Amino acid sequence: MVDQKVNLNGLELRNPVMTASGTFGFGEEFTDYMDLSRIGCIIVKGTTVRQREGNPYPRMAETASGMLNAVGLQNKGVKYFAENIYPRIKDFDTNVLVNVSGSTIEDYVDTAEIIQQLDKIPGIELNISCPNVKQGGMTFGTTTKGASQVVEAVRKVYKKHLMVKLTPNVTDISEIARAVEAAGADSVSLINTLLGMAINAEKRRPVLSTVTGGLSGACIKPIALRMVWQTANAVKIPVIGLGGISSAEDAIEFLLAGASAIQVGTANFIDPAITPKIVVGIVDYCEKHDFKSVRELTGALIIDGDGFDCRK
């Protein structure tokens, strides 16, 4: 029997397969398609301190091997989540984490403080790809200073597992990862969506109401894989890999590159039951290649010679 358990700096998962925020709702929407206890963790959709209506339509578009989205963190706010949604999902037989977003450091702190009080939420995923409105809209996660400031502030009030989700829209993601590690992050998840756009040539207009949006899906996998490998070689805290994972083979590649666990995002829209299938595929791979536990896969990539390092 293959040991499927993983430990993310104190956060125990029955297996390394998680769902990415914004692609799995609150988990309830998928109970007709799968047994939620078969996966390691659910990360619910982005939650903010106040209700957000999101961006105007159209805010989603299909692209070659992927999709663009500019939903804009539509949600009813953290108090609504705590009072109305949490009671419905708190007894799921798997870990449930909340993705936390904000436009100011105070937003992040206030949201984290409320979630801190929810006994059966063992951690949060801090989305630092949000614009800091006090600094002219610059995204927190694009500078080491901005990333450190928000993580340090949340760490002071939040005592459970603090996962930080990193943006790929930077020159060197490993620098940001080291900064949030030093600021108190328990783990990092990467990558968030890449900035992209689509144009309707006949109308000579952008497809999305916001012009640009977040690109996800199979098309971003090689970039995500490279960034996970870079980050895993730069920090000591666990790395959770995501970006274009749609099969067990994809997930295994991220584990080999140094990820301790993975998240499945856009693929949930294509096959709502993909995550337990990926769990089975990982176990089959371990049995085939004589790995006694999935933990042994993390960083087991074999590179002949020095390899190519784009950081040099």
C-alpha positions as CSV (number, residue, x, y, z in Angstrom):
1,M,0.0,0.0,0.0
2,V,1.3,3.4,-0.9
3,D,1.3,6.0,1.9
4,Q,-0.6,9.0,0.4
5,K,-0.4,11.4,3.4
6,V,1.5,14.6,3.2
7,N,2.3,17.2,5.8
8,L,2.4,20.8,4.8
9,N,4.3,22.3,7.7
10,G,1.7,21.0,10.2
11,L,-1.3,20.9,7.9
12,E,-2.0,17.2,7.5
13,L,-3.6,16.0,4.2
14,R,-4.7,12.5,3.4
15,N,-3.3,12.9,-0.1
16,P,-1.5,15.7,-2.1
17,V,-4.5,16.6,-4.3
18,M,-6.2,20.0,-3.6
19,T,-8.7,22.1,-5.5
20,A,-7.8,25.6,-6.6
21,S,-9.7,28.6,-5.3
22,G,-12.3,30.0,-7.7
23,T,-12.7,26.7,-9.6
24,F,-14.5,24.5,-7.0
25,G,-17.0,26.9,-5.5
26,F,-17.5,26.0,-1.8
27,G,-17.3,22.3,-2.5
28,E,-21.0,21.8,-2.2
29,E,-21.4,22.2,-6.0
30,F,-19.3,19.0,-6.6
31,T,-20.9,16.6,-4.1
32,D,-23.1,15.1,-6.9
33,Y,-19.9,14.2,-8.9
34,M,-17.5,12.9,-6.3
35,D,-16.9,12.0,-2.7
36,L,-15.0,15.0,-1.2
37,S,-13.3,12.7,1.3
38,R,-11.2,11.3,-1.5
39,I,-9.1,14.4,-1.9
40,G,-6.7,16.1,0.4
41,C,-8.1,19.6,0.6
42,I,-10.6,22.1,-0.8
43,I,-9.7,25.8,-1.2
44,V,-12.9,27.8,-1.4
45,K,-13.4,30.8,-3.6
46,G,-11.8,34.1,-2.9
47,T,-13.3,35.9,0.2
48,T,-12.9,39.6,1.0
49,V,-13.8,41.6,4.1
50,R,-16.8,43.3,2.3
51,Q,-19.2,42.1,-0.4
52,R,-18.0,42.5,-4.0
53,E,-20.1,42.4,-7.1
54,G,-17.3,41.6,-9.4
55,N,-16.6,42.9,-12.8
56,P,-19.1,43.6,-15.6
57,Y,-19.9,40.9,-18.1
58,P,-18.3,39.4,-20.2
59,R,-15.7,38.3,-17.8
60,M,-14.8,34.8,-19.0
61,A,-13.5,33.7,-22.4
62,E,-12.1,30.5,-23.9
63,T,-8.7,30.6,-25.4
64,A,-6.4,28.0,-27.1
65,S,-5.8,25.3,-24.4
66,G,-7.1,27.5,-21.6
67,M,-9.3,30.3,-20.5
68,L,-9.3,33.9,-19.4
69,N,-11.2,35.2,-16.5
70,A,-11.9,38.6,-14.9
71,V,-14.6,37.7,-12.4
72,G,-13.3,40.2,-10.0
73,L,-13.5,38.3,-6.7
74,Q,-17.3,38.3,-6.6
75,N,-18.4,37.2,-3.1
76,K,-20.7,38.2,-0.3
77,G,-18.0,39.0,2.2
78,V,-16.3,37.1,5.0
79,K,-19.1,37.7,7.6
80,Y,-21.7,36.2,5.2
81,F,-19.3,33.3,4.7
82,A,-18.8,32.7,8.4
83,E,-22.6,32.9,9.2
84,N,-24.1,31.2,6.2
85,I,-21.6,29.1,4.3
86,Y,-19.3,27.8,7.0
87,P,-22.0,26.0,8.8
88,R,-22.9,24.0,5.7
89,I,-19.3,23.0,4.8
90,K,-17.6,22.7,8.2
91,D,-18.2,19.0,8.5
92,F,-16.8,17.9,5.1
93,D,-14.5,15.0,5.6
94,T,-11.5,16.8,4.2
95,N,-9.5,20.0,4.9
96,V,-11.2,23.2,3.9
97,L,-9.1,26.3,3.4
98,V,-10.3,29.9,2.6
99,N,-8.7,32.0,0.0
100,V,-8.3,35.5,1.4
101,S,-8.1,38.6,-0.8
102,G,-8.0,42.4,-0.2
103,S,-7.2,45.8,-1.5
104,T,-5.4,47.0,1.6
105,I,-3.3,45.3,4.3
106,E,-6.2,46.2,6.7
107,D,-8.6,44.2,4.5
108,Y,-6.4,41.1,4.7
109,V,-6.0,41.4,8.5
110,D,-9.7,41.9,9.2
111,T,-10.7,39.0,7.0
112,A,-8.1,36.7,8.6
113,E,-9.2,37.6,12.1
114,I,-12.8,36.5,11.3
115,I,-11.7,33.2,9.7
116,Q,-9.4,32.6,12.7
117,Q,-12.5,32.1,14.8
118,L,-13.8,29.3,12.6
119,D,-12.7,26.1,14.4
120,K,-12.9,23.7,11.4
121,I,-11.0,25.9,9.0
122,P,-7.3,24.9,9.5
123,G,-5.7,27.5,7.3
124,I,-6.0,30.3,4.8
125,E,-4.5,30.8,1.4
126,L,-3.5,34.5,1.1
127,N,-3.9,35.8,-2.4
128,I,-1.4,38.6,-2.8
129,S,-2.2,39.1,-6.4
130,C,-4.6,41.9,-5.5
131,P,-4.1,45.6,-6.1
132,N,-2.9,47.7,-3.1
133,V,-5.2,50.7,-3.6
134,K,-3.1,52.8,-1.2
135,Q,-0.1,52.4,-3.5
136,G,-1.8,53.3,-6.8
137,G,-3.1,49.8,-7.6
138,M,0.3,48.0,-7.6
139,T,-0.2,44.3,-6.8
140,F,1.1,43.3,-3.4
141,G,2.8,40.2,-4.7
142,T,4.9,41.9,-7.4
143,T,7.4,43.3,-5.0
144,T,9.3,41.7,-2.1
145,K,8.4,44.7,0.1
146,G,4.6,44.5,-0.6
147,A,4.5,40.8,-0.2
148,S,6.4,40.9,3.1
149,Q,4.2,43.6,4.5
150,V,0.9,41.9,4.0
151,V,2.2,38.5,5.2
152,E,3.8,40.0,8.3
153,A,0.6,41.8,9.2
154,V,-1.6,38.7,8.7
155,R,0.9,36.5,10.5
156,K,0.5,38.7,13.7
157,V,-3.2,37.9,13.9
158,Y,-3.6,34.5,12.2
159,K,-2.2,31.5,14.1
160,K,-3.2,28.6,11.9
161,H,-1.6,27.5,8.6
162,L,-0.8,30.5,6.4
163,M,-0.4,29.5,2.7
164,V,0.6,32.4,0.4
165,K,-0.5,32.3,-3.3
166,L,2.1,33.8,-5.6
167,T,1.6,35.7,-8.8
168,P,3.7,34.7,-11.8
169,N,3.6,38.2,-13.2
170,V,7.1,39.0,-11.8
171,T,10.7,38.8,-13.0
172,D,11.8,36.3,-10.3
173,I,9.2,34.5,-8.4
174,S,11.7,32.8,-6.1
175,E,12.6,36.2,-4.6
176,I,9.0,36.8,-3.7
177,A,8.8,33.3,-2.2
178,R,11.9,33.9,0.0
179,A,10.4,37.2,1.1
180,V,7.1,35.6,2.3
181,E,8.9,32.7,3.9
182,A,10.9,35.2,5.9
183,A,7.7,37.1,6.8
184,G,6.1,34.0,8.3
185,A,4.4,32.0,5.6
186,D,3.9,28.3,6.3
187,S,3.8,27.3,2.6
188,V,3.5,28.9,-0.8
189,S,1.2,28.0,-3.7
190,L,2.0,28.9,-7.3
191,I,1.2,29.9,-9.8
192,N,-1.8,32.2,-9.9
193,T,-3.1,33.2,-13.4
194,L,-0.9,34.9,-16.0
195,L,-2.1,38.3,-17.3
196,G,-3.5,37.9,-20.8
197,M,-6.1,39.3,-23.2
198,A,-8.3,38.3,-26.1
199,I,-9.6,40.4,-29.0
200,N,-12.7,40.0,-31.3
201,A,-11.1,41.0,-34.6
202,E,-14.5,41.4,-36.4
203,K,-15.7,43.9,-33.8
204,R,-12.2,45.3,-33.1
205,R,-13.0,45.1,-29.4
206,P,-11.5,43.2,-26.4
207,V,-13.5,40.1,-25.5
208,L,-13.4,40.9,-21.7
209,S,-15.1,43.9,-20.3
210,T,-11.8,44.6,-18.3
211,V,-9.7,44.2,-21.5
212,T,-7.2,42.0,-19.7
213,G,-7.8,39.0,-17.4
214,G,-6.1,36.0,-15.8
215,L,-5.0,33.2,-18.1
216,S,-5.2,29.6,-16.8
217,G,-5.5,26.1,-18.2
218,A,-3.2,23.6,-19.9
219,C,-1.4,26.4,-21.9
220,I,0.3,27.8,-18.8
221,K,1.6,24.4,-17.4
222,P,5.3,24.7,-18.7
223,I,5.6,28.1,-17.1
224,A,4.0,27.0,-13.8
225,L,6.3,23.9,-13.7
226,R,9.4,26.0,-14.2
227,M,8.4,28.4,-11.5
228,V,7.6,25.6,-9.0
229,W,11.0,24.1,-9.7
230,Q,12.7,27.4,-9.2
231,T,10.8,28.1,-6.0
232,A,11.3,24.7,-4.5
233,N,15.0,25.2,-4.9
234,A,14.8,28.6,-3.2
235,V,12.7,28.0,0.0
236,K,12.5,25.5,2.8
237,I,8.8,25.7,3.3
238,P,6.4,23.4,1.3
239,V,5.5,24.4,-2.2
240,I,2.1,23.7,-3.6
241,G,2.1,23.5,-7.4
242,L,-0.7,24.5,-9.7
243,G,-1.2,25.8,-13.3
244,G,-2.6,23.7,-16.1
245,I,-2.8,20.4,-14.2
246,S,-5.4,18.2,-15.8
247,S,-4.2,14.6,-15.3
248,A,-2.2,12.5,-12.9
249,E,0.8,12.7,-15.2
250,D,0.7,16.5,-14.9
251,A,0.4,16.3,-11.1
252,I,3.3,13.9,-10.9
253,E,5.5,16.3,-12.9
254,F,4.9,19.0,-10.4
255,L,5.7,16.7,-7.5
256,L,8.9,15.7,-9.2
257,A,9.8,19.3,-9.7
258,G,9.6,19.9,-6.0
259,A,6.0,20.4,-5.0
260,S,4.7,18.7,-1.9
261,A,1.1,18.9,-3.1
262,I,-0.8,20.2,-6.1
263,Q,-4.0,22.1,-6.9
264,V,-6.3,21.4,-9.7
265,G,-8.1,24.4,-11.2
266,T,-9.5,24.9,-14.7
267,A,-9.7,21.1,-15.3
268,N,-12.6,21.0,-12.7
269,F,-14.7,22.9,-15.3
270,I,-14.0,20.2,-17.9
271,D,-14.4,17.1,-15.6
272,P,-15.9,17.8,-12.2
273,A,-14.6,14.4,-11.0
274,I,-11.0,14.9,-12.2
275,T,-9.4,15.3,-8.7
276,P,-10.1,11.7,-7.3
277,K,-9.0,10.3,-10.7
278,I,-5.7,12.2,-10.2
279,V,-5.3,10.7,-6.7
280,V,-5.7,7.2,-8.2
281,G,-3.2,8.0,-11.0
282,I,-0.6,9.2,-8.5
283,V,-0.9,6.0,-6.4
284,D,-0.7,3.8,-9.6
285,Y,2.5,5.6,-10.6
286,C,4.0,5.1,-7.1
287,E,3.2,1.4,-7.3
288,K,4.7,1.1,-10.8
289,H,7.9,2.8,-9.8
290,D,8.3,1.3,-6.3
291,F,7.7,4.5,-4.3
292,K,6.4,3.6,-0.9
293,S,4.9,7.0,-0.3
294,V,3.9,10.0,-2.4
295,R,6.2,12.1,-0.3
296,E,9.1,10.4,-2.0
297,L,8.1,11.9,-5.3
298,T,8.7,15.5,-4.1
299,G,11.9,16.8,-5.7
300,A,12.8,13.4,-7.2
301,L,13.5,14.9,-10.6
302,I,16.8,13.6,-12.1
303,I,18.9,16.2,-13.9
304,D,22.0,15.0,-15.7
305,G,24.9,17.4,-15.2
306,D,24.3,20.9,-14.0
307,G,21.1,21.3,-16.1
308,F,19.9,24.6,-17.5
309,D,19.1,27.3,-14.9
310,C,17.5,30.4,-16.3
311,R,18.3,32.3,-13.1
312,K,22.0,32.3,-14.0
